């Protein structure tokens, strides 16, 4: 019986290695869709995907099945799941829809990619024969670095051979139509073809350069190792207010065992429990704690200010600034911009997607607004009015400040989260120093 099961598994994996049949490719796309909508896949489901697209092995973040090392120091190489990584999320941001992202992953399989490269090569030959040279130039620009693949394809075929690339439907034309609304050989699909190959080239290059990512632990919601959840390679789900913008044909449901996800808690829940289940609460609370500890040193500090004319309980934007020892202030942008920079320094990616565009930063600032209202209501933050014409500012509430230095919060806001606190302060100090240098240089050259 065991032999029969093994033979069955080997057969399915062997079939997965060839993605040129509609059924095999469609099966992988369904798994890729599950991966996107939950942020990760159980290892048992990922096996077929990795067999079909081996390059994904270096692009997915493994989640350890248990302790990474046992008492004897042996490494446990088994993984319980695989999650999206920052390169895969970035690839989505560069594409126009989920279907293109799925096809870009399939294109990491050379068999699949071959026909699309043939199509791109044919389009380049077609453009090169036109009287307007800008048509070819634009096409090459759309392909980006993937033009290297296309040029190699053209060189291998030759200019006048009978094997010249043709614009024809490929073996996955039906799947392309299902995902995009048209097959990639259609004239209307030229921009999509270029985007897919460009994203595929970038992911392929990363998979060639990178080592397999080190497994990280599942999320611990017991609060015993809460700070350890904020490790390199983790995904942080966007605030709930933003999720509706990413609900496509089905709602996003991130797996809270692998990702930092906001879970509902009882209104009477203790703060330590709330911080374990509400990662954005913890991050914003830690920010105010660092602000308070820094101010106590009397060597400058961090300022969270509210632009004039806004309601403290529903701000459209909170600004971050650093105050120098001499009392000078340097603005670091909005709270959303500062937090995104911080997460980048920690190598924690936002899920499902967020760019550093001004529009996306505005969206995140607005999504932080209800969280700030909750922090004020629960006396974790407080808002202090300023004099006429001066912006008010947020700081830690005295009751919460006292709680951070007593049980059960003292270990969490003490030694257990030191690396997170240091990252916040170092980022603020580095940005302050850089902006001061830039300002001084501008004065010299003006």
C-alpha positions as CSV (number, residue, x, y, z in Angstrom):
1,X,0.0,0.0,0.0
2,X,2.9,2.4,0.9
3,X,4.5,1.6,-2.5
4,X,1.3,2.4,-4.3
5,X,1.0,5.8,-2.5
6,X,4.6,6.6,-3.2
7,X,4.2,5.7,-6.9
8,X,1.1,8.0,-7.0
9,X,3.0,10.9,-5.5
10,X,5.9,10.4,-7.8
11,X,3.6,10.3,-10.8
12,X,1.9,13.6,-9.8
13,X,5.2,15.3,-9.2
14,X,6.5,14.0,-12.5
15,X,3.4,15.4,-14.3
16,X,3.9,18.7,-12.5
17,X,7.4,19.1,-13.9
18,X,5.9,19.5,-17.3
19,X,3.5,22.5,-17.3
20,X,2.7,22.5,-21.0
21,X,-0.7,20.8,-20.5
22,X,-3.6,23.0,-19.6
23,X,-4.5,20.8,-16.6
24,X,-1.0,20.8,-15.0
25,X,-0.6,24.6,-15.5
26,X,-4.1,25.3,-14.2
27,X,-3.5,23.2,-11.1
28,X,-0.3,25.2,-10.4
29,X,-2.2,28.4,-10.9
30,X,-4.9,27.3,-8.4
31,X,-2.1,26.7,-5.9
32,X,-0.5,30.1,-6.7
33,X,-3.9,31.7,-6.1
34,X,-4.2,30.0,-2.7
35,X,-0.7,31.2,-2.0
36,X,-1.6,34.8,-2.8
37,X,-4.9,34.9,-0.9
38,X,-3.6,33.3,2.3
39,X,0.1,34.5,2.1
40,X,1.4,31.0,2.4
41,X,0.8,27.3,1.6
42,X,1.2,24.2,3.7
43,X,4.3,22.2,2.7
44,X,2.1,19.3,1.6
45,X,0.4,21.6,-1.0
46,X,3.7,23.3,-2.0
47,X,5.4,20.1,-3.0
48,X,3.7,19.9,-6.4
49,X,4.4,23.6,-7.0
50,X,8.1,23.4,-6.2
51,X,8.5,20.3,-8.4
52,X,7.0,22.2,-11.3
53,X,8.8,25.4,-10.6
54,X,12.0,24.7,-8.8
55,X,13.1,28.3,-8.9
56,X,10.4,29.1,-6.3
57,X,12.3,27.1,-3.7
58,X,14.6,30.2,-3.4
59,X,11.8,32.7,-3.5
60,X,9.4,31.4,-0.9
61,X,10.0,31.9,2.9
62,X,10.0,28.5,4.7
63,X,8.2,28.2,8.0
64,X,9.8,25.7,10.3
65,X,7.8,22.7,11.4
66,X,9.1,23.1,14.9
67,X,12.2,24.1,16.7
68,X,14.9,24.8,14.1
69,X,17.6,23.1,16.3
70,X,17.1,20.4,18.8
71,X,19.1,19.8,22.0
72,X,21.9,18.0,20.2
73,X,22.2,20.9,17.8
74,X,21.0,19.0,14.8
75,X,19.1,21.1,12.2
76,X,15.5,20.1,11.6
77,X,15.1,20.7,7.8
78,X,11.4,19.9,7.7
79,X,9.1,22.9,7.0
80,X,5.5,23.1,7.8
81,X,4.7,25.8,5.2
82,X,6.1,28.3,2.6
83,X,5.1,31.9,2.6
84,X,5.4,34.8,0.1
85,X,8.6,36.8,0.2
86,X,9.3,40.4,-0.6
87,X,10.5,39.7,-4.1
88,X,7.2,37.9,-4.9
89,X,5.2,40.7,-3.5
90,X,7.2,43.3,-5.4
91,X,6.6,41.3,-8.6
92,X,2.9,41.7,-8.0
93,X,3.2,45.4,-7.6
94,X,4.9,45.7,-11.0
95,X,2.1,43.8,-12.7
96,X,-1.4,44.9,-13.5
97,X,-3.4,41.9,-12.1
98,X,-3.2,38.6,-10.3
99,X,-3.4,36.6,-13.5
100,X,-0.2,38.2,-14.8
101,X,1.5,37.4,-11.5
102,X,0.5,33.8,-11.7
103,X,1.8,33.5,-15.3
104,X,5.1,35.2,-14.2
105,X,5.6,32.4,-11.7
106,X,4.8,29.7,-14.3
107,X,7.4,31.4,-16.6
108,X,10.1,30.5,-14.1
109,X,9.7,27.0,-15.7
110,X,11.9,27.1,-18.9
111,X,9.4,25.0,-20.8
112,X,6.6,27.5,-20.3
113,X,8.9,30.5,-20.9
114,X,10.2,29.2,-24.2
115,X,6.9,30.0,-26.2
116,X,6.5,33.4,-24.6
117,X,10.1,34.3,-25.5
118,X,9.4,33.1,-29.0
119,X,6.4,35.5,-29.1
120,X,8.5,38.4,-27.9
121,X,11.2,37.6,-30.4
122,X,8.6,37.6,-33.2
123,X,7.2,40.9,-32.0
124,X,10.7,42.4,-32.0
125,X,11.3,41.2,-35.6
126,X,8.0,42.7,-36.6
127,X,8.7,46.0,-34.9
128,X,12.2,46.1,-36.4
129,X,10.8,45.8,-39.9
130,X,8.6,48.9,-39.4
131,X,9.6,52.3,-40.7
132,X,9.4,53.9,-37.3
133,X,12.3,52.8,-35.2
134,X,10.6,54.0,-32.0
135,X,8.2,51.0,-32.1
136,X,11.1,48.6,-31.5
137,X,12.7,51.0,-28.9
138,X,9.4,51.1,-27.0
139,X,9.1,47.3,-27.1
140,X,12.6,46.8,-25.7
141,X,11.9,49.3,-23.0
142,X,8.7,47.4,-22.0
143,X,10.7,44.2,-21.9
144,X,13.3,45.7,-19.6
145,X,16.1,43.3,-18.7
146,X,14.1,40.4,-20.2
147,X,15.2,41.8,-23.6
148,X,18.4,39.8,-22.9
149,X,16.5,36.6,-23.2
150,X,14.8,37.8,-26.3
151,X,18.0,38.8,-28.0
152,X,19.5,35.4,-27.2
153,X,16.5,33.8,-28.7
154,X,16.9,35.8,-31.9
155,X,20.6,35.1,-32.1
156,X,20.0,31.3,-31.7
157,X,17.5,31.3,-34.5
158,X,19.2,33.5,-37.0
159,X,17.8,36.2,-39.2
160,X,16.7,34.4,-42.3
161,X,16.2,30.8,-41.3
162,X,12.9,29.0,-41.7
163,X,12.8,28.6,-37.9
164,X,12.0,32.3,-37.5
165,X,9.8,33.0,-34.5
166,X,6.0,33.0,-35.3
167,X,3.1,34.8,-33.6
168,X,0.9,31.8,-32.9
169,X,-1.1,30.5,-29.9
170,X,0.9,28.4,-27.5
171,X,0.0,25.3,-25.5
172,X,-1.3,27.4,-22.6
173,X,-3.4,29.8,-24.7
174,X,-6.7,28.7,-23.0
175,X,-5.2,29.3,-19.6
176,X,-3.9,32.7,-20.7
177,X,-7.4,33.6,-21.8
178,X,-8.9,32.4,-18.5
179,X,-6.5,34.5,-16.5
180,X,-6.1,37.6,-18.7
181,X,-9.1,37.7,-21.0
182,X,-6.9,37.0,-24.1
183,X,-4.0,34.8,-25.1
184,X,-0.5,36.2,-25.2
185,X,-0.2,36.0,-28.9
186,X,-3.0,38.6,-29.4
187,X,-1.9,42.1,-30.4
188,X,-3.8,43.5,-27.3
189,X,-1.6,41.3,-25.1
190,X,1.8,42.8,-26.1
191,X,2.1,45.0,-22.9
192,X,1.1,42.1,-20.7
193,X,3.6,39.8,-22.4
194,X,6.4,42.3,-21.8
195,X,5.4,42.8,-18.1
196,X,5.2,39.1,-17.5
197,X,8.6,38.4,-19.0
198,X,10.2,41.4,-17.3
199,X,8.9,40.2,-13.8
200,X,9.9,36.6,-14.6
201,X,13.4,37.7,-15.6
202,X,13.8,39.6,-12.3
203,X,12.6,36.7,-10.2
204,X,14.7,34.2,-12.2
205,X,17.8,36.4,-11.6
206,X,17.1,36.5,-7.8
207,X,16.6,32.7,-7.7
208,X,20.0,32.3,-9.4
209,X,21.7,34.6,-7.0
210,X,20.1,33.8,-3.7
211,X,20.5,30.9,-1.3
212,X,17.4,29.2,0.0
213,X,15.9,31.4,2.7
214,X,16.4,30.4,6.3
215,X,13.2,29.0,7.9
216,X,11.5,31.2,10.5
217,X,9.3,30.0,13.4
218,X,5.5,30.0,13.3
219,X,3.8,33.0,14.9
220,X,3.6,32.7,18.7
221,X,0.4,34.2,20.0
222,X,1.0,33.1,23.6
223,X,2.9,36.4,24.1
224,X,5.8,34.5,25.6
225,X,8.0,35.2,22.6
226,X,6.0,38.0,21.1
227,X,8.9,40.1,20.0
228,X,10.5,37.1,18.2
229,X,7.5,37.1,15.8
230,X,9.0,40.3,14.3
231,X,11.8,38.5,12.6
232,X,13.5,38.9,9.2
233,X,11.3,37.3,6.4
234,X,8.0,37.7,8.2
235,X,5.0,39.2,6.5
236,X,2.9,41.8,8.3
237,X,-0.7,42.0,7.1
238,X,-1.9,45.6,6.3
239,X,-4.4,47.2,8.7
240,X,-7.9,45.9,8.3
241,X,-9.1,49.2,6.8
242,X,-7.0,48.5,3.7
243,X,-7.9,44.9,3.0
244,X,-11.1,45.7,1.2
245,X,-9.0,47.3,-1.6
246,X,-7.3,43.9,-2.2
247,X,-10.4,41.7,-2.3
248,X,-10.5,40.5,-5.9
249,X,-12.8,37.6,-6.8
250,X,-12.4,36.2,-3.3
251,X,-11.5,37.8,0.1
252,X,-8.0,37.7,1.3
253,X,-7.6,35.5,4.4
254,X,-4.0,35.6,5.6
255,X,-2.9,32.6,7.7
256,X,-2.3,33.9,11.3
257,X,0.0,31.0,12.1
258,X,2.6,32.2,9.6
259,X,1.9,35.9,9.2
260,X,1.5,38.8,11.6
261,X,-2.3,39.3,11.4
262,X,-4.7,41.3,13.4
263,X,-7.1,39.0,15.3
264,X,-10.2,40.0,17.2
265,X,-9.8,40.3,20.9
266,X,-12.2,40.9,23.8
267,X,-12.6,44.4,25.0
268,X,-11.5,43.2,28.4
269,X,-8.4,41.5,27.1
270,X,-5.2,42.4,28.9
271,X,-2.7,44.5,27.0
272,X,-0.1,41.7,26.7
273,X,-2.8,39.6,25.0
274,X,-3.9,42.4,22.8
275,X,-0.3,43.1,21.7
276,X,0.0,39.4,20.8
277,X,-3.1,39.5,18.6
278,X,-2.9,43.0,17.3
279,X,0.5,43.6,15.7
280,X,-0.2,47.2,14.6
281,X,-1.2,48.0,18.2
282,X,2.2,46.6,19.4
283,X,4.2,48.5,16.8
284,X,2.6,51.8,17.5
285,X,2.8,51.3,21.3
286,X,6.5,50.4,21.0
287,X,7.0,53.6,18.9
288,X,5.6,55.7,21.7
289,X,7.6,53.8,24.3
290,X,10.8,54.5,22.4
291,X,9.8,58.2,22.1
292,X,9.3,58.4,25.9
293,X,12.6,56.6,26.7
294,X,14.5,58.8,24.3
295,X,13.0,62.0,25.8
296,X,14.1,60.8,29.2
297,X,17.7,60.9,28.1
298,X,17.3,64.6,27.4
299,X,19.4,64.2,24.2
300,X,16.8,65.1,21.6
301,X,13.9,62.8,20.7
302,X,11.1,61.7,18.4
303,X,8.0,63.8,17.7
304,X,4.7,62.7,16.5
305,X,2.8,65.8,15.4
306,X,-0.7,66.5,14.1
307,X,-1.0,69.1,11.3
308,X,-3.3,72.0,12.2
309,X,-7.0,71.6,11.4
310,X,-7.2,67.9,12.0
311,X,-9.1,65.8,14.6
312,X,-6.7,64.0,17.0
313,X,-9.0,61.0,17.0
314,X,-9.3,60.7,13.2
315,X,-6.1,62.2,11.7
316,X,-5.6,61.9,7.9
317,X,-1.9,62.0,8.6
318,X,0.5,62.2,11.5
319,X,3.9,63.6,10.9
320,X,7.2,62.3,12.3
321,X,10.1,64.6,13.3
322,X,13.3,64.3,15.2
323,X,14.4,67.0,17.7
324,X,18.1,67.6,18.0
325,X,19.9,68.2,21.3
326,X,19.8,72.0,20.6
327,X,16.1,71.9,20.0
328,X,16.1,72.0,16.2
329,X,13.6,69.8,14.4
330,X,13.9,67.8,11.2
331,X,10.8,66.4,9.6
332,X,11.0,62.7,8.5
333,X,7.7,62.6,6.6
334,X,4.4,60.9,7.6
335,X,3.9,58.2,10.1
336,X,3.2,55.7,7.3
337,X,6.4,56.6,5.5
338,X,8.4,56.1,8.7
339,X,6.8,52.8,9.5
340,X,7.3,51.5,6.0
341,X,11.0,52.4,6.2
342,X,11.3,50.7,9.6
343,X,9.7,47.5,8.3
344,X,12.1,47.6,5.3
345,X,15.1,47.9,7.7
346,X,13.7,44.9,9.7
347,X,13.2,42.9,6.4
348,X,9.4,42.6,7.2
349,X,7.2,42.9,4.1
350,X,3.7,44.3,4.0
351,X,1.1,41.8,2.7
352,X,-0.7,41.7,0.4
353,X,0.9,44.7,-1.4
354,X,2.0,48.2,-0.9
355,X,4.3,50.5,-2.9
356,X,6.2,53.5,-1.7
357,X,4.1,55.8,-3.9
358,X,2.5,58.9,-2.4
359,X,-1.0,57.5,-3.1
360,X,-0.2,54.3,-1.2
361,X,1.3,56.2,1.7
362,X,-1.9,58.3,1.9
363,X,-3.9,55.0,2.0
364,X,-1.8,53.7,4.8
365,X,-1.9,56.9,6.8
366,X,-5.7,56.8,6.6
367,X,-5.8,53.1,7.7
368,X,-3.7,54.0,10.7
369,X,-6.3,56.6,11.8
370,X,-8.7,54.2,13.5
371,X,-5.8,52.5,15.3
372,X,-4.7,55.8,16.7
373,X,-8.2,56.5,17.9
374,X,-8.2,53.1,19.7
375,X,-4.8,53.8,21.3
376,X,-6.1,57.1,22.6
377,X,-9.3,55.5,23.9
378,X,-7.3,52.8,25.7
379,X,-4.9,55.4,27.2
380,X,-1.9,54.0,25.5
381,X,-1.3,57.2,23.6
382,X,-2.4,60.7,24.6
383,X,-2.7,63.9,22.6
384,X,-1.4,67.2,23.8
385,X,-2.7,70.4,22.4
386,X,-0.1,73.1,21.6
387,X,-0.2,76.9,21.5
388,X,-2.0,78.9,18.8
389,X,-0.6,78.1,15.4
390,X,1.5,75.2,16.7
391,X,0.7,71.6,15.9
392,X,-0.3,69.3,18.7
393,X,1.5,66.1,19.3
394,X,1.0,62.5,20.4
395,X,3.0,60.8,23.1
396,X,2.8,57.9,25.5
397,X,0.0,58.0,28.1
398,X,1.4,58.2,31.6
399,X,-0.7,55.2,32.8
400,X,0.7,53.1,29.9
401,X,4.2,54.4,30.5
402,X,4.1,53.1,34.1
403,X,2.6,49.8,33.0
404,X,5.6,49.2,30.6
405,X,7.9,49.1,33.6
406,X,5.9,46.7,35.7
407,X,4.7,43.1,35.1
408,X,3.5,41.6,32.9
409,X,4.7,44.2,30.3
410,X,8.2,44.9,31.6
411,X,10.0,41.9,29.9
412,X,8.3,42.7,26.6
413,X,9.1,46.4,26.6
414,X,12.5,45.7,28.2
415,X,15.0,43.2,27.0
416,X,12.7,41.1,24.7
417,X,12.1,43.9,22.2
418,X,15.4,45.7,22.5
419,X,16.4,45.1,18.9
420,X,13.0,46.6,17.7
421,X,13.5,49.6,19.9
422,X,17.1,50.1,18.6
423,X,15.9,49.8,15.0
424,X,13.3,52.6,15.6
425,X,15.8,54.9,17.2
426,X,18.6,54.2,14.8
427,X,16.3,54.8,11.8
428,X,15.2,58.2,13.2
429,X,18.8,59.2,14.0
430,X,20.1,58.2,10.6
431,X,17.4,60.1,8.8
432,X,17.9,63.1,11.0
433,X,21.7,63.1,10.3
434,X,21.2,62.6,6.5
435,X,18.7,65.4,6.2
436,X,21.0,67.7,8.3
437,X,23.9,66.9,5.9
438,X,21.7,67.5,2.8
439,X,20.4,70.8,4.2
440,X,24.0,72.0,5.0
441,X,25.2,71.0,1.5
442,X,22.3,72.9,-0.1
443,X,23.2,76.0,1.9
444,X,26.9,75.7,0.7
445,X,25.9,75.4,-2.9
446,X,23.2,78.0,-2.9
